[in-house]
Amino acid sequence: MTGMLRREQSRSFGKVVVDYERGRPSYPTDAVQWLVDGARRVVDLGAGTGKFTASLVGAGREIVALEPQEQMAKQLSGAIVGAFAVCAGAEALPIRGGWADVVVVAQAFHWFDQERSLPEIARVLSPGGRLSLVWNVRDKSVDWVAELSRIAGQDNSAATRASLDASPYFAPFESRRFRMVQVLDRDSLIAHVRSRSMVASLPESERADVVERVMHLWDTHPDLRGRDLIELPYVTEVYRADVR
């Protein structure tokens, strides 16, 4: 993906705030625990509408949630009690040096300019702090999920997840995988599809065509046909690395 295309797709989320909130899943509790274990000050970077932020609230934590898209930041600020929400990007963090125990990035690290964001993340981490990353990845070993991905677009984080390595700022990443399912009705599946960046950045007529094909899948696939609710399976991939 070129830099220009990546920026265009990342900006598309501002148009689909309602769909994002309705159609995107939360995160497994055990995955969240592994990512922020022991942390009292957490920065949720690229926080979107607060899907991950909501799982951090409580447990005596101080939470700062940063989101660069103004429309999503407004949704985040109004929806999450117990977190300080700010409209800001990963490349210039409005946080003093050494404040955070953990910087966590949920479903967004592949959008960052890493040459600019990684030194910023390292700057705001305390000694012994860590960077934690998480992606919910649709489980394409399931036949209908593989077909859904062919229609609505593949996970555009794949290249980033495959290439994670140590940087001058961080030790090598360790990783784990967790499994979860998201229960969806027909409308929330439509919202899920419309919230994907590859779909959200299309002209409206093409987005409508994608939705029509997804509904045809619901109506005709033997695992989905005639059901009011379906379970969309995910592999939740998590990574963490200590700041150097």
Residue pairs with C-beta under 8 A, 6 or more apart in sequence:
1 9
1 156
1 159
6 111
8 201
9 156
9 197
9 198
9 200
9 201
10 69
10 111
10 197
11 69
12 197
12 200
12 201
13 20
13 48
13 69
13 72
13 195
13 197
13 200
14 69
14 70
14 71
14 72
15 71
15 200
16 194
16 195
16 200
17 49
17 71
17 72
17 75
18 191
19 190
19 191
19 192
19 194
19 195
19 200
20 48
20 49
20 72
20 191
20 195
21 49
21 51
21 75
21 79
22 187
22 188
22 191
22 192
22 195
23 184
23 188
23 189
23 190
23 191
23 192
23 193
23 194
23 195
24 48
24 49
24 51
24 107
24 136
24 192
24 195
25 51
25 136
25 180
25 182
25 232
25 234
26 51
26 52
26 54
26 55
27 51
27 52
27 55
27 106
27 134
27 136
27 180
27 236
28 178
28 179
28 180
28 236
29 55
30 178
31 134
31 176
31 178
31 236
31 238
32 52
32 55
32 56
34 176
34 238
34 240
35 102
35 104
35 132
35 134
35 238
35 240
36 42
36 56
36 61
36 102
36 104
36 132
38 101
39 61
39 100
39 101
39 102
40 60
40 61
40 62
40 101
41 61
41 62
41 99
41 100
41 101
41 102
41 126
42 56
42 61
42 62
42 63
42 64
42 100
42 101
42 102
42 103
42 104
43 63
43 64
43 65
43 66
43 93
43 95
43 99
43 100
43 102
43 103
43 104
43 124
44 50
44 52
44 53
44 56
44 63
44 64
44 65
44 66
44 83
44 104
44 105
44 106
45 66
45 90
45 93
45 103
45 104
45 105
45 108
45 121
46 66
46 67
46 68
46 90
46 105
46 106
46 107
46 108
46 109
46 111
46 112
47 53
47 65
47 66
47 67
47 72
47 76
47 85
47 106
48 67
48 69
48 72
48 76
48 106
48 107
48 108
49 72
49 75
49 76
49 79
50 65
50 75
50 76
50 79
50 80
50 83
50 85
51 106
51 107
52 104
52 106
52 107
52 134
53 63
53 65
53 76
53 80
53 83
53 85
54 79
54 80
56 63
56 83
56 104
57 63
57 80
57 81
57 82
57 83
58 82
63 82
63 83
63 84
64 83
64 84
64 85
64 86
64 95
64 100
65 76
65 80
65 83
65 84
65 85
65 86
66 85
66 86
66 87
66 88
66 89
66 90
66 93
66 94
67 73
67 76
67 85
67 86
67 87
67 88
68 87
68 88
68 89
68 90
69 87
70 87
73 85
73 86
73 87
76 83
76 85
77 85
86 94
88 94
90 105
90 112
90 113
90 116
90 117
90 120
90 121
91 112
91 113
91 116
91 117
91 120
92 116
92 120
93 120
93 121
93 123
93 124
95 124
96 124
97 123
97 124
98 123
98 124
98 125
98 126
98 127
99 124
99 126
100 124
100 125
100 126
100 129
101 125
101 126
101 129
101 130
102 125
102 129
102 130
102 131
102 132
103 121
103 124
103 125
103 129
103 130
103 131
103 132
104 131
104 132
104 133
104 134
105 112
105 131
105 132
105 133
105 134
106 133
106 134
106 135
107 134
107 135
107 136
107 157
109 133
109 157
109 160
110 156
110 157
110 159
110 160
110 161
114 167
118 167
118 169
118 170
119 169
121 131
121 169
122 131
122 169
122 170
122 243
122 244
125 131
125 243
127 243
128 242
128 243
129 242
129 243
130 170
130 240
130 241
130 242
130 243
131 170
131 240
131 241
131 243
132 238
132 239
132 240
133 164
133 173
133 238
133 239
133 240
134 236
134 237
134 238
134 239
135 155
135 157
135 161
135 236
135 237
136 180
136 234
136 235
136 236
137 155
137 157
137 161
137 234
137 235
137 236
137 237
138 145
138 148
138 149
138 155
138 232
138 233
138 234
139 145
139 179
139 233
139 234
139 235
140 146
140 149
142 223
142 233
143 221
143 223
144 217
144 221
144 223
144 224
145 232
145 233
147 217
147 221
148 193
148 214
148 217
149 155
151 193
151 210
151 213
151 214
151 217
152 193
152 196
152 198
152 199
152 210
152 214
153 196
153 197
153 198
153 199
154 198
156 197
156 198
161 237
161 239
164 173
164 175
164 239
165 172
165 173
166 172
166 173
166 241
168 244
169 243
169 244
170 241
170 242
170 243
170 244
171 241
171 242
171 243
171 244
172 241
173 239
173 240
173 241
174 239
174 240
174 241
175 237
175 238
175 239
175 240
176 238
177 235
177 236
177 237
177 238
178 235
178 236
178 238
179 233
179 234
179 235
179 236
180 233
180 234
180 236
181 231
181 232
181 233
181 234
182 192
182 231
182 232
182 234
183 229
183 230
183 231
183 232
184 192
184 229
184 230
184 231
184 232
185 228
185 229
185 230
186 215
186 218
186 228
189 214
189 218
189 230
189 232
190 211
190 214
190 215
192 232
193 199
193 210
193 211
193 214
194 200
194 207
194 211
199 207
199 210
200 207
202 210
217 224
218 224
218 225
218 230
219 225
223 230
224 230
